[in-house]
Amino acid sequence: MHMSKDKNSLTVFRDLTIRGTIDNIASLGDAIQKQLPSQWKRDRAKEIENASMFGDAGPLLVFERSTTDDLPAAGVAMLTVGETVSVLNIVPLEKHQLSIAEYNALLVELTEQAIRQATNSLGLSCELGSDEKAITAWMSEAARTALQRFSQLANHATGSSHPMDQQRWFSFLMQCHQDGCTLDTDILQRWLIEIEGWSPDRASDLAIEYEFAQALLKFAEHQR
């Protein structure tokens, strides 16, 4: 579980965005490599091996970290598109999955110990995103209010089955559809469990109902 400090936001994977001129960005990989601490290395073989996957996009940069007491082994892939470089993904090398906290800690370590010095030397901007995102990044304020009203008044043992709870749940579903919310089932489940205290089973049931309802409402709208 990834508890947020704010009741209206979730802890999320951080983003890293680097911007500058194409010429300066072309030198970024070498500049980062010069700054790498001992636990990090550049993997040029994987850069070459995977370059064809991204078509006309610019160079792929791959950095790998060995295991230490505080963080697991991981690989970081960065892709250049035009005048922007961003992190594609951070993947574990020796375990099944990284937690959000581990992912963010790995990104911060690489950024603060190597990337930021490299971007400064090349005159590139380097922006590390927040680890908190408000729930309204995925839904309208009206939808958030409707969801909170449902959650606070519903019987958490029965989900949306009680008639009054069902009406409030339907109001949320309709509001999401009308406002074109980008909320997905993963974020909805996390919000219900981490922020509102629902059980994983009930949260999963509601997420399935949400996904079906959004698909049905979209279909019905196109049949008019």
QUICORPE-V227312 format. One record per pair of residues at least 12 apart in sequence whose C-alpha atoms are under 6 Angstrom apart, sorted by the first residue. I is the first residue (numbers start at 1). J is the second residue. Records with the same first field share a line. If there is no record, write none. Layout:
I=J / J
This chain:
8=134 / 135
9=133 / 134 / 135
10=132 / 133
11=131 / 132
12=131 / 132
13=100
14=104 / 129 / 130 / 131
15=128 / 129
16=86 / 87 / 127 / 128
17=85 / 86 / 126 / 127
18=84 / 85 / 125 / 126
19=83 / 84 / 124 / 125
20=83 / 124
21=83
22=83
31=118
32=114 / 115 / 118
35=114
36=114
39=65 / 66
40=64 / 65
41=63 / 64
42=62 / 63
43=62 / 63
47=60 / 61 / 62
57=81
58=80 / 81
59=80
60=78 / 79
61=77 / 78
62=76 / 77
63=75 / 76
73=93
74=91 / 92 / 93
75=90 / 91
76=90
77=89
138=181 / 182 / 183
139=181 / 183
143=172 / 175 / 176
146=172
147=172
150=168 / 169
185=207
189=203
